[in-house]
């Protein structure tokens, strides 16, 4: 069996190097083969040289995709697949030494499944801001920092807050990927501009065709929580663009009362969170309402943009 591991990258050569080295160190059972596909999405750093310097027993395929946007890069990578299994992950992770071994075991253990998610363990910095609480009502922020599932047993298709894994933590039988088609190019990040939901939409297509995901608890990816993502400004911007991306992904609401092209209830929700941000007593509550305000503002912005574009 050959496993294709697909990674897209943009101007993060040193983090990419650590990620690729961890994959090359991972155990590959005898008789199986690893093939790394690295798609450089128009980087202007030394990404190509870093990839070319790597040594290991795996085949490493480097391709440059000049069209800016992660979905363009993902689709370029899909065109290079040759293995029976396709694993997706990010350019800043460290995989467990048994990551590939557990992927192969899952493929063999669950022949009735084509789609899989795996465990993501956050690697936190020493100092976490006091206003951040990802275990309470700010739990939705885990998707910006880590991922959605962190269970210790394999489980059929259930994720906290979502029915699909994230883009750094999923793998498929190649036939299912070919059937599912390309990623939507109107979703996802483009260069330094934030964007989201390309992986959610891609996985939702599997679900719409009756596929189910198996969560594989022993195939582990370690994902660092970078200090720059523990800034209020980043998280607020992230929420705004999440709101925009989700409206694009779902094509907006239908059959409800609208105002200026947006659901009327959104104006009320934004106003409620604006009041909560202004009058809440604790810093955590104020920041929670501010985050939800930015998300709602992103939704409103995208609805109105689509209405008048």
C-alpha positions as a printed Julia matrix, in Angstrom:
309×3 Matrix{Float64}:
   0.0    0.0    0.0
   1.24   3.51  -0.84
   0.19   6.46   1.32
   0.22   9.9   -0.31
   0.63  12.67   2.3
  -0.45  16.04   0.91
   0.8   19.28   2.48
   0.23  22.8    1.17
   2.48  25.6    2.33
   2.98  29.35   2.0
   6.07  31.16   3.32
   6.61  28.95   6.38
   9.72  27.06   5.3
  11.18  26.43   8.76
   7.94  25.16  10.23
   7.45  23.11   7.08
  10.89  21.56   7.49
  10.08  20.35  11.01
   6.74  18.95   9.84
   8.24  17.07   6.91
  11.12  15.7    8.99
   8.64  14.31  11.53
   6.71  12.57   8.74
   9.91  11.11   7.3
  10.8    9.79  10.79
   7.42   8.08  11.19
   7.41   4.29  11.04
   6.34   2.74   7.75
   5.52  -0.98   8.01
   7.4   -3.33   5.75
   5.73  -3.69   2.37
   4.16  -0.22   2.49
   5.42   3.03   0.99
   5.24   6.73   1.89
   4.99   9.41  -0.78
   5.14  13.09   0.23
   3.47  15.72  -1.98
   4.4   19.3   -1.06
   2.52  22.07  -2.87
   4.24  25.45  -2.6
   1.47  28.02  -2.93
   3.47  30.9   -4.41
   5.98  31.27  -1.56
   8.82  33.76  -1.88
  11.0   32.28   0.87
  13.33  29.26   0.63
  10.57  26.62   0.64
  11.8   24.91  -2.53
  15.37  24.66  -1.2
  14.15  23.3    2.15
  12.11  20.57   0.45
  15.02  19.72  -1.88
  17.4   19.31   1.06
  15.35  16.62   2.8
  16.68  13.1    3.01
  14.64   9.99   3.65
  13.39   6.75   2.23
  10.19   8.3    0.87
   9.54   9.79  -2.54
   9.15  13.57  -2.19
   7.21  15.43  -4.88
   7.49  19.23  -4.96
   5.14  21.35  -7.07
   4.78  25.13  -7.32
   1.23  26.5   -7.58
   1.31  30.19  -8.55
  -2.43  30.82  -8.13
  -2.75  32.19  -4.61
  -5.15  30.25  -2.44
  -4.98  27.06  -0.41
  -7.78  25.45  -2.42
  -5.82  25.98  -5.64
  -2.84  24.29  -3.94
  -4.93  21.4   -2.64
  -6.39  20.8   -6.08
  -2.92  20.85  -7.63
  -1.93  18.17  -5.14
  -5.0   16.08  -5.91
  -3.83  15.9   -9.49
  -0.61  14.17  -8.4
  -2.08  11.34  -6.34
  -1.04   7.78  -7.01
  -1.36   5.97  -3.67
  -4.26   3.93  -2.36
  -4.57   6.22   0.68
  -4.46  10.03   0.86
  -3.63  11.83   4.14
  -3.97  15.59   4.56
  -2.12  17.62   7.18
  -0.66  21.1    7.74
   2.79  22.55   7.3
   3.35  23.32  11.0
   2.55  20.02  12.73
   4.63  17.23  14.23
   3.25  13.75  13.66
   3.59  10.89  16.11
   6.14   8.23  15.18
   3.27   5.73  14.78
   1.11   8.1   12.7
   1.52   6.24   9.41
   1.37   2.85  11.12
  -1.98   3.71  12.72
  -3.35   5.08   9.44
  -2.56   1.77   7.75
  -4.04  -0.2   10.64
  -7.26   1.85  10.43
  -7.55   1.29   6.69
  -7.23  -2.44   7.26
  -9.38  -2.54  10.42
 -12.34  -0.62   8.98
 -12.82  -1.82   5.38
 -16.36  -0.4    5.3
 -15.08   3.18   5.8
 -13.53   5.45   3.18
 -13.18   8.59   5.35
 -11.22   9.05   8.56
 -10.33  11.72  11.09
  -7.56  11.52  13.65
  -6.48  12.89  16.99
  -4.93  16.35  17.37
  -3.0   17.22  20.53
  -2.32  20.88  21.18
   1.16  21.98  22.2
   0.55  25.12  24.23
   3.08  27.83  25.12
   4.03  28.37  28.74
   1.91  31.49  29.13
  -1.74  31.44  28.09
  -3.67  34.74  28.46
  -6.04  34.92  31.42
  -8.89  36.14  29.2
  -8.8   32.95  27.08
 -11.03  30.06  28.13
 -11.33  27.29  25.53
 -12.97  24.89  28.0
 -16.04  27.06  28.61
 -18.23  29.04  26.24
 -15.19  30.05  24.19
 -14.72  26.4   23.28
 -15.33  27.23  19.63
 -11.88  28.86  19.62
 -10.3   25.4   19.73
 -10.91  25.18  16.01
  -8.59  28.15  15.46
  -5.93  26.75  17.77
  -6.21  22.97  17.6
  -8.99  20.89  16.12
 -12.35  19.45  17.02
 -11.77  15.91  18.25
  -9.53  14.69  21.07
 -10.87  11.32  22.17
  -8.97   8.24  23.33
 -11.04   5.59  21.57
 -11.98   5.05  17.94
 -15.5    6.27  17.28
 -17.92   6.37  14.39
 -18.46   9.8   12.95
 -19.0   12.0   16.03
 -17.03  15.21  16.57
 -17.42  17.97  19.14
 -19.19  20.85  17.43
 -18.76  19.42  13.94
 -19.5   16.29  11.94
 -16.17  16.34  10.09
 -12.48  16.45  10.96
 -10.27  19.43  10.16
  -7.92  19.72   7.23
  -4.84  18.84   9.27
  -6.35  15.63  10.58
  -8.05  13.59   7.88
  -7.28  10.73   5.5
  -9.23   8.85   2.83
  -9.17   5.98   0.43
  -8.06   7.5   -2.85
 -11.11   6.26  -4.76
 -13.34   8.3   -2.43
 -11.21  11.42  -3.0
 -11.46  11.03  -6.75
 -15.22  10.63  -6.48
 -15.53  13.7   -4.24
 -13.89  16.07  -6.71
 -11.84  19.25  -6.12
 -11.91  21.73  -3.26
 -14.02  24.86  -3.74
 -11.75  27.72  -4.75
 -13.98  30.42  -3.21
 -13.21  29.04   0.26
 -10.01  28.83   2.32
  -7.09  31.21   2.93
  -5.39  33.11   0.13
  -1.84  34.06   0.97
  -1.9   36.11   4.18
  -5.63  36.73   3.91
  -7.57  34.54   6.3
 -10.2   32.22   4.94
 -11.81  29.02   6.13
 -14.33  26.22   5.54
 -12.71  24.64   2.48
 -12.11  21.45   4.49
 -15.58  21.5    6.1
 -17.29  21.86   2.73
 -15.1   19.13   1.24
 -15.97  16.69   4.04
 -19.64  17.64   4.07
 -19.82  16.45   0.48
 -18.82  12.97   1.66
 -21.6   13.05   4.26
 -24.15  14.22   1.71
 -23.41  11.08  -0.31
 -23.95   8.81   2.68
 -20.31   8.38   3.74
 -19.37   8.27   7.42
 -16.15   9.21   9.14
 -14.26   6.99  11.55
 -12.31   8.86  14.23
  -8.95   7.1   14.76
  -7.65   7.82  18.24
  -4.1    6.46  17.94
  -3.09   8.31  14.76
  -1.87  11.47  16.45
  -0.8   14.88  15.19
   0.79  17.41  17.55
  -0.21  20.95  16.64
   1.63  23.9   18.19
  -0.48  26.82  19.4
   1.62  29.65  18.03
   1.89  32.79  20.2
   0.68  35.01  17.37
  -2.64  33.16  17.49
  -3.05  33.98  21.17
  -3.58  37.65  20.4
  -7.03  39.19  20.66
  -6.56  40.92  17.32
  -5.91  37.59  15.55
  -8.83  35.79  17.15
 -11.23  38.63  16.37
 -10.08  38.71  12.77
 -10.4   34.91  12.66
 -14.02  35.1   13.85
 -14.9   37.77  11.28
 -13.53  35.7    8.4
 -15.11  32.51   9.78
 -18.48  34.23   9.61
 -17.86  35.28   6.02
 -16.61  31.83   4.98
 -19.57  30.01   6.5
 -22.08  32.17   4.62
 -20.23  31.4    1.38
 -20.05  27.7    2.2
 -23.77  27.36   2.91
 -24.91  29.86   0.24
 -26.78  31.72   2.98
 -30.18  31.24   4.59
 -33.36  30.78   2.62
 -37.04  31.12   3.44
 -36.64  33.55   6.36
 -37.22  37.29   6.79
 -34.39  39.3    5.19
 -33.17  42.88   5.45
 -30.58  44.31   3.03
 -29.99  40.79   1.8
 -29.2   39.39   5.28
 -31.41  37.49   7.75
 -33.12  39.96  10.08
 -32.27  37.87  13.13
 -28.56  38.52  12.49
 -28.99  42.24  13.11
 -30.61  41.45  16.46
 -27.88  38.95  17.38
 -25.11  41.42  16.54
 -26.83  44.08  18.66
 -27.16  41.67  21.61
 -23.46  40.82  21.53
 -22.55  44.49  21.2
 -24.5   45.14  24.41
 -22.85  42.14  26.1
 -19.4   43.37  25.1
 -20.16  46.81  26.53
 -21.78  45.84  29.82
 -20.4   42.43  30.85
 -18.58  42.45  34.18
 -15.64  40.13  33.53
 -12.95  40.34  30.9
 -13.74  36.79  29.73
 -17.42  37.58  29.23
 -16.62  40.83  27.43
 -14.22  39.1   25.08
 -16.68  36.27  24.45
 -19.34  38.75  23.32
 -16.81  40.64  21.24
 -15.8   37.42  19.46
 -19.42  36.57  18.67
 -20.02  40.16  17.57
 -17.18  39.86  15.05
 -18.5   36.53  13.8
 -21.96  37.99  13.28
 -20.49  41.05  11.62
 -18.63  38.77   9.21
 -21.89  36.99   8.39
 -23.7   40.28   7.8
 -20.86  41.61   5.65
 -20.87  38.54   3.42
 -24.65  38.4    3.07
 -24.77  42.05   2.02
 -21.76  41.67  -0.27
 -23.39  38.72  -2.03
 -26.7   40.56  -2.27
 -25.23  43.59  -4.02
 -22.33  42.05  -5.94
